[in-house]
Amino acid sequence: MTGETETPDWWRGAVTYQVYPRSFLDTTGNGVGDLPGIIDRLPYIASLGVDAVWISPFFKSPMADFGYDVADYRAVDPMFGTNDDAHRLIAEAHRLGLRVMFDMVLCHSSDQHAWFQESRRSRTGDKADWYVWADAKPDGSPPNNWVSVFGGGAWQWDAVREQYYLHHFLASQPALNWNNPAVVEAMFEECRFWFDAGVDGLRLDAITTLACDPELRDNPPAGPEDVIDFGGAGDNPFLRQKHIHDRDVPHTLAVLKKLRQVTDAYPGRVLLGEIGDVDSVAVTAKYSRTNEALHTCYTFQMLGADPTAARLRAVIQRFESEMGEGCPTYALGNHDVIRPLSRWNQFDHLAGDDRALARLILAFLFSIRGSICLYQGEELGLSNVDIPFERLVDPFGLAFYPEYKGRDGCRTPMPWRHDAPGAGFTTGEPWLPFGPDHADLAVDLQDADPQSPLAACRALLALRRSRPSLTEGAIEWVDAPEPLLAFTRQSAGERTLCVLNLNNQPVDWQPGAEWSALTVDALGEQGRPTNGGVPAFGALFWTG
């Protein structure tokens, strides 16, 4: 299977499973996952009932930001395998009916990339303007007041070139100059390389940082109304600016439209953008609503929303009102944020039964309108791991510890077998420790449990795939008391009523007589009405 099938809009309503390669399966015993490990577990991914797999970066990298600092976009890092492994992965995924999305970091490279090494050597060479360079102010200070997400200023002095270069994240991640047409074409060629290899889509990292103000004007201070989506430390000085000159500048949309033209030359291929550090609903609509630039985007809106019916409904309603004919992509977790179970069970109204809560989270994610990203381990109901300081490796966490412990806690290895050394992930020492309860949530145990979160994931995805209303239908809200989130999904000739109880207590509510219950056995009692009411952590479905 490739994108060149008769379904070019396959991504609409699709469910994509995100793999973080370092933590999926290690086949060498070095404690780090690899591409052969992903290939080995592709049948497991396919068994979930997802449509596609998105693989976080595995390209050659010094790993300062664990692959999001790319030194060669066309080469697999030896830590993960070979280019032949990447081609085998694509072919095997297609054989199993899965589409494949690779993670492309277009906005910056590693400082070890050959382009940057050449750029820093000369102000007049062929690649002199391939990165964002600027002179110091007369007093030696940086060119402007821009701030890095990872703390401190966004400019790094380079003693070789005797200029500053821009970095939105680590100093070892210099920003490419997308105002230079030569850079634009060179990066398009990197995308074409993987399209030619057969990938069905590209997930575009931090895409709002693609271009910046060519005049390098200062950002104004942020006001109380300038709330942005941000998954990091709350005391980060990055939050004190209104990012109008270093994020989402007008040139970005123009370049994305050109990238869409490149992508459209490969029928059925898809561009999925990550939108953060801005008003992500408005920017998602701008980048994808008209179907001229990105196909779809996911944001941090759901990743930071309090788990109440009113709050989640408000997020969805805003997307619905601004997206028009566009299709948003929703995610509740990824490699950058605390796992959804650990975010949600901190609220008193959702505490008490993590297995039921894990099933409820999956039911919510798979029933709303849009495309979906499911991060590895969410199907098992994994919790976030509290990593001790001496085991932290994430530069974000090391910069802001202890107020913010970084992203390591959501990146811990997958537990495959409860009784095996390294939980079946590795025969060596894992690069990050497992959670204390993760062996009890291992795949082998959940495979044998008909009401495990894993069983619920498969059953809910089977329900979604069997009902066109759940994959492509419009969403309409149904009046129901807090804490119920109630809505219908409707397509031609079919309606599905979805009612989710975001509470650990039952609620007395029932639909009209025209609705007939759809039973999902894997949900157990939380999937069945009780005495005319909705059970605690209830996830109920009706047809009518």
Secondary structure as the mmCIF struct_conf table of DSSP 4:
data_model
#
loop_
_struct_conf.conf_type_id
_struct_conf.id
_struct_conf.beg_label_comp_id
_struct_conf.beg_label_asym_id
_struct_conf.beg_label_seq_id
_struct_conf.end_label_comp_id
_struct_conf.end_label_asym_id
_struct_conf.end_label_seq_id
TURN_TY1_P TURN_TY1_P1 GLY A 3 GLU A 4
BEND BEND1 THR A 5 GLU A 6
TURN_TY1_P TURN_TY1_P2 PRO A 8 GLY A 13
STRN STRN1 VAL A 15 VAL A 19
HELX_RH_3T_P HELX_RH_3T_P1 PRO A 21 SER A 23
TURN_TY1_P TURN_TY1_P3 PHE A 24 PHE A 24
BEND BEND2 THR A 27 VAL A 32
HELX_RH_AL_P HELX_RH_AL_P1 LEU A 35 LEU A 48
TURN_TY1_P TURN_TY1_P4 GLY A 49 GLY A 49
BEND BEND3 ASP A 51 ASP A 51
STRN STRN2 ALA A 52 ILE A 55
STRN STRN3 PHE A 59 LYS A 60
TURN_TY1_P TURN_TY1_P5 ALA A 64 GLY A 67
BEND BEND4 TYR A 68 ASP A 69
BEND BEND5 ALA A 71 ALA A 71
STRN STRN4 ASP A 72 VAL A 76
TURN_TY1_P TURN_TY1_P6 PRO A 78 PHE A 80
HELX_RH_AL_P HELX_RH_AL_P2 ASN A 83 ARG A 95
TURN_TY1_P TURN_TY1_P7 LEU A 96 GLY A 97
STRN STRN5 ARG A 99 MET A 104
BEND BEND6 CYS A 107 CYS A 107
STRN STRN6 HIS A 108 HIS A 108
TURN_TY1_P TURN_TY1_P8 ASP A 111 GLN A 112
BEND BEND7 HIS A 113 HIS A 113
HELX_RH_AL_P HELX_RH_AL_P3 ALA A 114 ARG A 121
BEND BEND8 ARG A 123 GLY A 125
TURN_TY1_P TURN_TY1_P9 ASP A 126 ASP A 129
BEND BEND9 TRP A 130 TRP A 130
STRN STRN7 TYR A 131 TYR A 131
STRN STRN8 TRP A 133 ALA A 134
HELX_LH_PP_P HELX_LH_PP_P1 ASP A 135 LYS A 137
TURN_TY1_P TURN_TY1_P10 PRO A 138 ASP A 139
BEND BEND10 GLY A 140 GLY A 140
BEND BEND11 PRO A 143 ASN A 144
STRN STRN9 VAL A 147 VAL A 147
TURN_TY1_P TURN_TY1_P11 VAL A 149 PHE A 150
BEND BEND12 GLY A 151 GLY A 152
STRN STRN10 GLY A 153 GLY A 153
BEND BEND13 ALA A 154 ALA A 154
STRN STRN11 TRP A 155 ASP A 158
TURN_TY1_P TURN_TY1_P12 ALA A 159 GLU A 162
STRN STRN12 GLN A 163 LEU A 166
BEND BEND14 HIS A 168 PHE A 169
TURN_TY1_P TURN_TY1_P13 ALA A 171 SER A 172
BEND BEND15 GLN A 173 GLN A 173
HELX_LH_PP_P HELX_LH_PP_P2 PRO A 174 PRO A 174
STRN STRN13 ALA A 175 LEU A 176
TURN_TY1_P TURN_TY1_P14 TRP A 178 ASN A 179
BEND BEND16 ASN A 180 ASN A 180
HELX_RH_AL_P HELX_RH_AL_P4 PRO A 181 ALA A 197
TURN_TY1_P TURN_TY1_P15 GLY A 198 GLY A 198
STRN STRN14 GLY A 201 LEU A 204
TURN_TY1_P TURN_TY1_P16 ASP A 205 ALA A 206
HELX_RH_3T_P HELX_RH_3T_P2 ILE A 207 THR A 209
BEND BEND17 LEU A 210 LEU A 210
TURN_TY1_P TURN_TY1_P17 PRO A 214 GLU A 215
HELX_LH_PP_P HELX_LH_PP_P3 ARG A 217 PRO A 220
STRN STRN15 PRO A 221 PRO A 221
HELX_LH_PP_P HELX_LH_PP_P4 ALA A 222 ALA A 222
TURN_TY1_P TURN_TY1_P18 PRO A 224 GLU A 225
BEND BEND18 GLY A 232 GLY A 232
TURN_TY1_P TURN_TY1_P19 GLY A 234 ASP A 235
HELX_RH_3T_P HELX_RH_3T_P3 PRO A 237 ARG A 240
STRN STRN16 GLN A 241 GLN A 241
BEND BEND19 ILE A 244 ASP A 248
HELX_RH_AL_P HELX_RH_AL_P5 PRO A 250 ASP A 264
TURN_TY1_P TURN_TY1_P20 ALA A 265 ALA A 265
BEND BEND20 TYR A 266 TYR A 266
TURN_TY1_P TURN_TY1_P21 PRO A 267 GLY A 268
STRN STRN17 VAL A 270 ILE A 275
BEND BEND21 ASP A 277 VAL A 278
HELX_RH_AL_P HELX_RH_AL_P6 SER A 280 SER A 288
TURN_TY1_P TURN_TY1_P22 ARG A 289 THR A 290
BEND BEND22 ASN A 291 ALA A 293
BEND BEND23 HIS A 295 HIS A 295
STRN STRN18 THR A 296 THR A 299
BEND BEND24 PHE A 300 PHE A 300
HELX_RH_AL_P HELX_RH_AL_P7 GLN A 301 GLY A 304
BEND BEND25 ALA A 305 ALA A 305
BEND BEND26 PRO A 307 THR A 308
HELX_RH_AL_P HELX_RH_AL_P8 ALA A 309 MET A 323
TURN_TY1_P TURN_TY1_P23 GLY A 324 GLU A 325
STRN STRN19 THR A 329 ALA A 331
BEND BEND27 LEU A 332 LEU A 332
TURN_TY1_P TURN_TY1_P24 HIS A 335 ASP A 336
BEND BEND28 VAL A 337 VAL A 337
HELX_RH_AL_P HELX_RH_AL_P9 PRO A 340 TRP A 344
TURN_TY1_P TURN_TY1_P25 ASN A 345 GLN A 346
BEND BEND29 PHE A 347 PHE A 347
HELX_RH_3T_P HELX_RH_3T_P4 ASP A 348 LEU A 350
BEND BEND30 GLY A 352 GLY A 352
HELX_RH_AL_P HELX_RH_AL_P10 ASP A 354 SER A 367
BEND BEND31 ILE A 368 GLY A 370
STRN STRN20 SER A 371 TYR A 375
TURN_TY1_P TURN_TY1_P26 GLN A 376 GLY A 377
HELX_RH_3T_P HELX_RH_3T_P5 GLU A 378 LEU A 380
TURN_TY1_P TURN_TY1_P27 GLY A 381 GLY A 381
HELX_LH_PP_P HELX_LH_PP_P5 LEU A 382 VAL A 385
HELX_RH_3T_P HELX_RH_3T_P6 PHE A 389 ARG A 391
HELX_RH_AL_P HELX_RH_AL_P11 PRO A 395 PHE A 400
TURN_TY1_P TURN_TY1_P28 TYR A 401 GLU A 403
BEND BEND32 ARG A 407 ARG A 407
HELX_RH_3T_P HELX_RH_3T_P7 ASP A 408 CYS A 410
BEND BEND33 ARG A 411 ARG A 411
HELX_LH_PP_P HELX_LH_PP_P6 THR A 412 MET A 414
TURN_TY1_P TURN_TY1_P29 HIS A 418 ASP A 419
BEND BEND34 ALA A 420 ALA A 420
HELX_RH_3T_P HELX_RH_3T_P8 PRO A 421 GLY A 424
TURN_TY1_P TURN_TY1_P30 PHE A 425 PHE A 425
BEND BEND35 THR A 427 GLY A 428
BEND BEND36 TRP A 431 LEU A 432
HELX_LH_PP_P HELX_LH_PP_P7 PRO A 433 GLY A 435
TURN_TY1_P TURN_TY1_P31 PRO A 436 ASP A 437
BEND BEND37 HIS A 438 HIS A 438
HELX_RH_3T_P HELX_RH_3T_P9 ALA A 439 LEU A 441
HELX_RH_AL_P HELX_RH_AL_P12 VAL A 443 ASP A 447
TURN_TY1_P TURN_TY1_P32 ALA A 448 ALA A 448
TURN_TY1_P TURN_TY1_P33 PRO A 450 GLN A 451
BEND BEND38 SER A 452 SER A 452
HELX_RH_AL_P HELX_RH_AL_P13 PRO A 453 SER A 466
HELX_RH_AL_P HELX_RH_AL_P14 PRO A 468 GLU A 472
STRN STRN21 ALA A 474 TRP A 477
TURN_TY1_P TURN_TY1_P34 GLU A 482 PRO A 483
STRN STRN22 LEU A 484 SER A 491
TURN_TY1_P TURN_TY1_P35 ALA A 492 GLY A 493
STRN STRN23 GLU A 494 ASN A 501
BEND BEND39 ASN A 503 GLN A 505
STRN STRN24 VAL A 507 VAL A 507
TURN_TY1_P TURN_TY1_P36 ALA A 513 GLU A 514
STRN STRN25 SER A 516 LEU A 518
HELX_RH_3T_P HELX_RH_3T_P10 ASP A 521 GLY A 527
BEND BEND40 ARG A 528 ARG A 528
STRN STRN26 THR A 530 THR A 530
TURN_TY1_P TURN_TY1_P37 ASN A 531 GLY A 532
STRN STRN27 GLY A 533 VAL A 534
TURN_TY1_P TURN_TY1_P38 ALA A 536 PHE A 537
STRN STRN28 ALA A 539 THR A 543
#
